[in-house]
Amino acid sequence: MDFDVEENLGATTRTVSSLERDGQPARAVTLSRGYDTTVDDLWDAVTSRERIPRWFLPVSGDLELGGHYQLQGNAGGTVTACERPSRFALTWEFGGDVSWVDVRVSDDGAGRARLTLAHTARLSPHWDEYGPGATGVGWEMGLLGLALHLADPTAPKLDEEAFAASRGGRAFIAGSSHGWGEAAVAAGEDPDAARAAAGRTKASYTGEPAPPA
């Protein structure tokens, strides 16, 4: 796959924040990226049943407020907010756990549009092991796939396994994992623990051995 690794890594802003959800400690992993398209086109790309599978995953169900959706082989949940063309929110239910996704689309100026995605989850042993990258790297690959789709809507969807095995894909995953480790440090996490978690995240996506503890 021919794409600029550093340019795409630099296109995404990564932040981690501490909060409470339903009275329990939680973390929000937030990504923001601008695209060379209009607000209406970006909204359509992330909400259309026909377009979502072309850059993310096949989706079924009712893609409307109060409706239940299901991503093939992945999460399902309920659409809890829909404010066309600027915001939607949903529950993210997978493996017996529930987390929350909030997506906003905004005008980025000069004919561009911006997507900001926040994924909030309660603290868990999974967070302790992998940190924000477990969620952040996956979403960042999704936003890369979205960028490729918007640049060429006829292009084939990014294949995650082939991507993770490619030289560029491994470099992108490594850079994203590192970026999420540094975002955790900036949010006040212990630097050694955050960077070790980032190394485990990289290994989990690439299949490479995890660095020693």
C-alpha positions in Angstrom: 0.0 0.0 0.0 1.4 3.4 -1.0 0.7 6.0 1.6 2.8 8.5 3.6 3.2 7.1 7.1 4.4 10.2 8.8 1.9 12.5 7.1 -1.0 10.3 8.3 0.4 9.9 11.8 0.7 13.6 12.0 -2.8 14.2 10.7 -4.4 12.8 13.9 -4.5 14.6 17.3 -4.6 12.2 20.2 -5.7 13.0 23.8 -6.6 11.0 26.9 -8.7 12.3 29.7 -9.9 11.0 33.1 -13.5 11.2 34.0 -16.3 9.2 35.7 -19.0 7.2 33.9 -22.0 6.0 36.0 -20.0 6.8 39.1 -17.0 4.7 38.1 -13.5 5.9 37.0 -13.2 6.0 33.3 -10.9 7.2 30.5 -11.8 8.9 27.2 -9.6 8.3 24.2 -10.2 11.1 21.7 -9.0 11.3 18.1 -9.4 14.3 15.8 -8.5 14.5 12.1 -9.3 16.9 9.3 -10.3 15.7 5.7 -10.3 17.3 2.3 -14.1 17.2 1.9 -17.3 18.9 3.0 -19.2 18.5 6.3 -22.1 16.9 4.4 -19.8 14.4 2.6 -18.0 13.4 5.8 -21.2 13.0 7.6 -22.5 10.7 4.8 -19.3 8.7 4.8 -19.6 7.9 8.6 -23.4 7.4 8.8 -24.4 5.8 5.4 -25.1 2.1 5.5 -23.7 1.8 2.0 -20.5 3.7 2.6 -19.4 2.5 6.1 -18.4 -1.0 4.8 -16.2 0.7 2.2 -13.8 2.0 4.8 -14.7 0.3 8.1 -16.9 -2.8 8.6 -20.2 -4.1 7.2 -23.1 -2.8 9.4 -26.7 -4.0 9.9 -29.6 -2.8 12.0 -31.3 0.6 12.4 -28.9 3.5 11.9 -31.2 6.0 13.6 -31.8 7.5 17.0 -32.8 4.7 19.3 -32.0 2.0 16.8 -29.7 -1.0 17.3 -26.7 -1.5 15.1 -24.3 -4.4 14.6 -20.8 -4.3 13.1 -19.9 -7.6 11.5 -17.6 -9.5 13.8 -17.3 -6.6 16.2 -19.4 -4.4 18.4 -23.1 -3.7 18.4 -25.2 -1.3 20.5 -27.7 1.5 20.5 -27.7 4.9 18.8 -28.2 7.3 21.7 -27.9 10.7 19.9 -28.1 11.9 16.3 -27.9 15.5 15.3 -27.4 15.7 11.6 -24.9 16.6 10.3 -22.8 17.4 13.3 -23.0 14.6 16.0 -24.0 11.1 16.8 -23.4 8.9 19.8 -23.8 5.2 20.5 -23.1 2.4 23.0 -20.3 0.1 22.1 -21.1 -3.4 23.3 -18.6 -6.1 22.8 -17.4 -9.2 24.8 -19.9 -8.5 27.6 -18.6 -5.0 28.2 -20.2 -1.6 27.4 -18.4 1.6 26.4 -19.5 4.7 24.7 -18.6 6.4 21.4 -19.3 10.1 20.6 -18.6 11.3 17.0 -18.6 15.0 15.9 -18.3 16.4 12.4 -17.4 20.1 12.0 -16.2 22.7 9.5 -12.4 22.8 9.5 -12.1 25.8 7.2 -10.8 26.2 3.7 -13.2 23.6 2.3 -12.2 20.9 4.8 -14.2 19.0 7.4 -13.0 17.5 10.8 -14.0 14.3 12.5 -13.6 14.1 16.3 -14.2 10.7 17.9 -14.2 10.1 21.7 -14.4 6.5 23.0 -15.0 6.3 26.8 -14.5 3.1 28.8 -14.4 2.3 32.5 -11.0 1.5 33.9 -10.2 -2.3 33.7 -7.4 -4.8 33.7 -7.4 -4.4 29.9 -6.6 -0.7 30.2 -3.8 -1.5 32.7 -2.3 -3.9 30.2 -2.6 -1.9 27.0 -3.5 1.7 27.9 -5.3 4.0 25.4 -3.6 2.4 22.4 -5.8 -0.7 22.5 -8.7 1.5 21.5 -6.8 4.4 19.9 -4.7 2.4 17.4 -7.7 0.6 16.1 -9.7 3.8 15.6 -6.7 5.5 14.1 -6.5 2.8 11.4 -10.2 3.3 10.9 -9.6 7.0 10.3 -6.8 6.2 7.9 -9.2 4.0 6.0 -11.7 6.8 6.0 -9.1 9.2 4.5 -8.3 6.7 1.7 -12.0 6.3 1.0 -12.6 10.0 0.8 -9.6 10.5 -1.4 -10.8 7.7 -3.8 -14.3 6.3 -3.1 -13.7 3.5 -5.6 -10.6 2.2 -3.9 -10.7 -1.2 -2.1 -11.1 -1.1 1.7 -8.0 -1.3 3.8 -7.4 -5.0 4.8 -6.4 -4.9 8.5 -4.4 -8.2 8.4 -2.5 -7.3 5.2 -1.9 -3.8 6.5 -0.5 -5.0 9.8 1.9 -7.4 7.9 3.1 -4.7 5.5 6.2 -2.5 6.1 4.1 0.7 6.0 1.4 -0.8 8.2 3.8 -1.9 10.9 5.4 1.6 10.8 2.0 3.2 11.2 1.0 0.9 14.0 4.3 1.5 15.8 4.0 5.3 15.4 0.4 5.2 16.6 1.1 3.0 19.6 4.0 5.4 20.6 1.7 8.4 20.1 -0.9 6.9 22.4 1.7 6.1 25.0 2.8 9.7 25.0 -0.8 10.9 25.1 -1.2 8.8 28.3 1.9 10.3 29.8 0.6 13.8 28.9 -2.6 12.9 30.7 -0.7 12.1 33.9 -0.2 8.4 33.6 3.0 6.9 35.0 5.5 7.2 32.1 7.1 3.8 32.4 3.8 2.0 32.7 2.3 4.0 29.8 5.2 3.3 27.5 5.3 -0.4 28.4 1.5 -0.6 27.7 2.2 1.1 24.3 4.8 -1.6 23.5 2.3 -4.3 24.3 -0.3 -2.6 22.1 2.1 -2.5 19.2 2.9 -6.2 19.7 -0.8 -7.2 19.8 -1.5 -5.5 16.5 1.6 -6.6 14.6 2.0 -10.1 16.1 5.6 -9.2 17.0 6.9 -10.3 20.5 6.1 -7.9 23.3 9.0 -6.0 24.8 10.2 -7.4 28.2 8.5 -6.0 31.2 
